[in-house]
Structures are given as structure tokens and as C-alpha cells.
Amino acid sequence: IPKSSPVRQAILTCIERKLSGMMVVDRDETTSDSSRERGKVVGLITSRDLLRMMAASIKDGKSSEEVMNLRVESQMTPINQVIYGRPDETIGMCRAIMSKLGIKCLPILNQGRVEGILTNRDLSDFYFDAKDRGGKKNYLADVSERVGLSSDTSMAEPPIFIRQHLASSHAPLFLNVGVAEYPHPFKSADGVGGNRRDFGPHDLSMDPE
């Protein structure tokens, strides 16, 4: 998507093409100094970026028209901050990167060019062929019985340790700690006594504390 496009266009593109992220390009710049091809990649914008932007705008009291007319370049992640993968890396490596960093889109960069974008959906579909993923027969066999919830559906209670944690966060536990001072076994009101344990049978402890 061009960097000068409004946020409205980015949202429509994400919905219509079922995308979780898009590369942002500058149509006025060439891809490299030695190339005449225009469309230099300048950043990445994801559906999560758009949701965060909308939430922040609502909190700031901005109108919907003002939000929709914002430029994509003001909301994107700059290219120098984008995490990327390489074409020769394994699926396991890319999955680990995305999981550790909590990202949904991983651009695949090859010699300065973006060859594609790897998404969570791509990873989830990796072990299935087209026959397993689609088709009316598969839908009827695997999905149709799982569509829709009855009106009596309720949420399960969280485990007891989660309930205890939530309760403690709202009502912190306070403890009354008492300190008792016991008399020193080798000291008396008259002074320091003989300390046979630390100083030997014929020596005296010289520490009055």
C-alpha cells in the first residue's frame, strides 16, 4: 500500500483481501540506486497497528472522519525497525522468531527486496495441502457442526489459582509481624560474661553489643 494512502484504504484492503499486514511503499522512490523500478519499501503496517491507532484516537476524542483520513505513513512501523526473515531459513526458525517477539507478520527479505510476508495463518496451514484446507466436503465434515453457539452457553470458571490471584490483586494480604528480643546467653546486666563457645574456656568476649 502507498505511504500516502489514508487509513481508511488500509482498513478496507485488510478486510477485503483478508490480510494481517501490508508492506508500505513509496511510489516516488526507486528500489535502489542502480534500478529504475519504483516502489521502495519504507515500512510495515498490520491490522494490530490499525486497531491500536483507532483505540488511541477514540481515547483522545478524535472524530471518525479525522481518524480515517490519517496517512498510513504516520502509523506504520518504519523499515529500520521491522523484524524480517530470510528465504533460506526454516519454518521452525521463523515460527520461533514470531513467537518470541509476539509478531503476526514476518517479511521475507532477499538482497534488499521483500519477496513476501509470512503470517500466522501461513504457519497454521503449513502441514495441510489444499485438499485438507478447503472444499465443501471438508467444511461439512469438520466445520459445520462447530458453527454457532446455543443461547445457554456460558463461560467456564477460571482455575482456583487464577481466582486467588485476581482476588489478591483487589484485596492485598496484610500481615502483622511481631518481633521478640531474647536475652543474650553470654551477657547479663552486670556486663559481658565468659564466651566459651567463640573465645575458648579462658577467654572473654569483648563485644558489649
C-alpha positions in Angstrom: 0.0 0.0 0.0 1.4 3.5 -0.8 2.5 5.5 2.2 0.3 8.4 1.2 -2.9 6.3 1.4 -5.4 7.1 4.1 -6.0 4.7 7.0 -9.5 4.1 5.5 -7.9 2.5 2.5 -5.6 0.3 4.6 -8.6 -1.0 6.7 -10.6 -1.8 3.5 -7.6 -3.6 2.0 -7.1 -5.7 5.1 -10.7 -6.7 5.2 -11.3 -7.3 1.5 -8.1 -9.3 1.0 -8.1 -10.9 4.5 -4.6 -9.6 5.3 -3.0 -9.3 8.7 -0.2 -7.0 7.4 0.9 -5.0 4.4 4.2 -3.5 3.3 4.2 0.3 2.8 5.9 1.6 -0.3 7.0 5.0 -1.6 6.0 5.1 -5.3 8.2 8.2 -5.9 11.5 6.5 -4.9 13.4 3.8 -6.8 14.0 0.5 -5.1 17.8 1.1 -5.3 20.3 3.5 -6.8 21.0 1.2 -9.7 17.4 0.4 -10.5 14.7 2.3 -12.3 11.9 0.4 -10.7 9.8 2.5 -8.4 8.2 1.4 -5.2 10.8 1.5 -2.4 9.6 -0.3 0.8 9.5 2.2 3.7 7.6 0.3 6.4 5.1 -2.3 7.6 1.6 -1.8 8.9 -0.5 -4.6 10.4 -4.1 -5.0 11.5 -2.9 -4.7 15.1 -1.4 -1.3 14.3 -4.7 -0.1 12.9 -6.6 -1.4 15.9 -4.2 0.3 18.4 -4.4 3.5 16.4 -8.2 3.5 16.4 -8.3 2.8 20.2 -5.8 5.6 20.9 -7.8 8.0 18.7 -11.1 7.2 20.4 -9.4 7.8 23.8 -8.2 11.2 22.6 -11.6 12.1 21.4 -10.9 12.3 17.7 -13.7 12.1 15.2 -14.1 9.1 12.9 -13.5 11.2 9.9 -10.3 12.6 11.3 -9.1 9.1 12.1 -9.9 7.6 8.7 -8.1 10.4 6.9 -4.8 9.9 8.7 -1.9 8.9 6.4 -0.6 5.3 6.6 3.0 6.5 6.9 2.1 8.1 10.3 1.0 4.8 11.7 3.4 2.3 10.1 6.5 0.6 11.7 9.5 2.2 9.9 11.5 -0.2 7.8 14.6 0.2 10.0 12.5 -1.3 12.9 10.9 -4.1 11.1 11.9 -7.7 12.0 12.4 -9.8 8.9 13.3 -13.4 7.9 15.4 -14.8 5.1 14.3 -17.2 2.3 16.8 -19.9 3.3 15.6 -20.0 6.9 13.4 -22.9 8.1 9.7 -22.7 9.1 10.8 -23.6 12.6 13.2 -20.7 12.8 10.5 -18.2 11.5 7.9 -19.6 13.9 10.3 -19.2 16.9 11.1 -15.6 15.9 7.4 -14.7 15.6 6.5 -16.5 18.9 9.3 -14.9 20.9 8.7 -11.4 19.6 4.9 -11.7 19.6 4.5 -10.6 15.9 1.9 -11.8 13.4 3.8 -10.9 10.2 7.3 -11.6 9.2 8.5 -10.1 5.9 10.9 -12.2 3.9 13.8 -10.1 2.7 16.3 -11.1 0.0 19.1 -8.8 -1.0 17.1 -5.7 0.0 13.9 -6.8 -1.7 10.8 -8.1 0.1 9.9 -11.4 -1.5 6.8 -12.0 0.6 5.2 -11.9 4.1 4.9 -14.9 6.3 1.9 -14.8 8.6 0.4 -16.9 11.5 -2.1 -18.2 9.0 0.6 -19.4 6.7 2.2 -21.3 9.6 -1.0 -22.9 10.7 -1.7 -24.1 7.1 1.9 -25.3 6.5 1.2 -29.0 7.3 -2.0 -29.2 5.3 -2.4 -29.4 1.5 -5.2 -27.6 -0.5 -7.4 -30.6 -0.3 -7.3 -30.7 3.5 -7.7 -26.9 3.9 -10.7 -26.2 1.6 -13.7 -27.7 -0.2 -17.3 -28.1 0.7 -16.8 -31.7 1.8 -14.2 -30.7 4.4 -16.4 -27.9 5.6 -19.3 -30.2 6.2 -17.2 -32.8 7.9 -15.1 -30.6 10.1 -16.6 -27.1 10.5 -20.4 -27.2 10.0 -21.1 -28.8 13.4 -18.9 -26.3 15.2 -20.6 -23.1 13.8 -22.8 -21.2 16.2 -23.3 -21.3 20.0 -26.6 -22.0 21.8 -28.3 -19.3 23.9 -27.4 -21.3 27.1 -23.7 -21.1 26.5 -21.7 -19.7 29.5 -18.1 -19.2 30.3 -16.2 -21.7 32.4 -15.0 -20.6 35.8 -11.2 -19.9 35.8 -9.0 -22.3 37.8 -8.7 -21.6 41.6 -5.2 -20.3 41.4 -6.3 -17.6 38.9 -9.2 -16.7 41.1 -6.9 -16.4 44.1 -4.5 -14.2 42.1 -7.3 -11.9 41.0 -8.7 -11.7 44.5 -5.3 -10.8 45.9 -4.8 -8.1 43.4 -8.0 -6.4 44.5 -7.6 -7.1 48.2 -3.9 -7.3 49.1 -2.9 -9.5 52.0 -1.5 -7.7 55.1 0.4 -9.4 57.9 1.1 -8.1 61.4 4.7 -9.0 62.2 5.8 -9.1 65.8 9.5 -9.0 66.8 10.6 -10.5 70.2 14.0 -9.9 71.6 15.6 -12.7 73.7 18.4 -12.2 76.2 22.0 -12.9 75.1 23.2 -16.3 76.6 26.6 -14.9 77.5 25.6 -11.4 78.7 24.0 -10.1 81.8 23.0 -6.8 83.4 26.4 -6.8 85.1 28.5 -6.9 81.9 30.0 -9.4 79.5 30.3 -13.0 80.6 32.7 -15.7 79.5 32.0 -16.9 76.0 33.4 -20.4 75.9 31.9 -21.3 72.5 33.6 -18.5 70.5 36.6 -17.5 72.5 37.7 -20.7 74.3 37.3 -21.7 78.0 39.7 -19.0 79.4 38.9 -16.0 77.1 36.2 -13.4 77.5 34.0 -11.8 74.8 34.9 -8.1 74.5 31.9 -7.1 72.3 29.3 -5.5 74.6 26.7 -5.5 71.8 
